Amino acid sequence: MILSDLLGREVRSATGERLGVVIDARFAVDGPPQQLLAVARLHGLIVSPHSHSSFLGYERTDITAPAPIAAFLRWRQRGTFLVLWRDLASLAGEAVVLREGAVRYSPRLADSQG
């Protein structure tokens, strides 16, 4: 599977409730060293209940200025969460299904080290 197969895919809870769509992925570069970088692994998926497009990394920080842009981004990002790779139960079919008890983390980097 390639990442573009996941982007835009609907995300459902273990009980079938619609939670949103996959809008981005979070990778960790913490594997064994290679020629230029360490090996990257998929840490989790960013899920949005409202937007169908990526936030281009703006969900990772608190933006406060300029105020109109900060307000717009807070509104657009409302309800967005990170689900860790280990919390996915299934990628088969039309939706990503989370396992029972899956935790919804903040998409901010410091809050999602789980």
ZAMARGU-4260 file (C-alpha; in steps of 0.2 Angstrom, whole numbers, plus 5000, padded with zeros to 4 digits):
<rodrens>
0) 5000/5000/5000 | 5006/5018/4996 | 5002/5033/5006 | 4991/5040/4992 | 4979/5025/4995
5) 4976/5031/5012 | 4974/5050/5010 | 4955/5054/5008 | 4950/5037/5015 | 4936/5038/5028
10) 4940/5033/5046 | 4928/5023/5057 | 4928/5018/5075 | 4928/5000/5080 | 4909/5002/5081
15) 4907/5009/5064 | 4905/5027/5068 | 4912/5039/5055 | 4926/5049/5063 | 4932/5059/5048
20) 4945/5056/5034 | 4964/5054/5033 | 4971/5070/5028 | 4990/5067/5032 | 5002/5055/5039
25) 5015/5057/5053 | 5032/5049/5051 | 5046/5046/5064 | 5064/5045/5058 | 5071/5034/5071
30) 5076/5018/5063 | 5094/5012/5059 | 5105/5024/5050 | 5106/5023/5031 | 5117/5033/5019
35) 5109/5050/5022 | 5095/5048/5035 | 5088/5035/5048 | 5074/5024/5041 | 5057/5032/5043
40) 5042/5023/5049 | 5024/5028/5049 | 5020/5034/5066 | 5001/5038/5063 | 4988/5046/5053
45) 4980/5063/5055 | 4961/5062/5054 | 4950/5077/5051 | 4931/5077/5054 | 4929/5093/5044
50) 4942/5096/5031 | 4947/5084/5017 | 4964/5093/5014 | 4980/5093/5023 | 4985/5107/5035
55) 5002/5108/5028 | 5010/5105/5045 | 5001/5120/5053 | 4992/5108/5065 | 5009/5105/5073
60) 5011/5122/5082 | 5001/5136/5090 | 5000/5150/5078 | 4995/5166/5085 | 4999/5179/5072
65) 4993/5186/5061 | 4977/5185/5071 | 4965/5182/5056 | 4975/5167/5050 | 4977/5160/5067
70) 4958/5161/5070 | 4955/5153/5053 | 4967/5139/5056 | 4960/5135/5073 | 4943/5134/5066
75) 4948/5123/5052 | 4958/5111/5063 | 4944/5109/5076 | 4942/5090/5080 | 4957/5085/5071
80) 4967/5071/5079 | 4982/5059/5077 | 4979/5040/5078 | 4994/5030/5080 | 4998/5016/5068
85) 4996/5003/5081 | 4978/5008/5084 | 4973/5004/5067 | 4962/4988/5066 | 4960/4987/5047
90) 4964/4995/5031 | 4954/4984/5020 | 4939/4990/5010 | 4934/5008/5008 | 4938/5014/5026
95) 4952/5014/5039 | 4944/5005/5055 | 4952/5009/5072 | 4953/4995/5085 | 4943/4996/5100
100) 4951/5007/5113 | 4960/5017/5101 | 4967/5034/5108 | 4964/5050/5099 | 4980/5061/5101
105) 4982/5079/5098 | 4991/5082/5081 | 5004/5093/5089 | 5021/5085/5089 | 5025/5086/5108
110) 5008/5078/5113 | 5009/5063/5101 | 5024/5054/5107 | 5013/5039/5113
</rodrens>
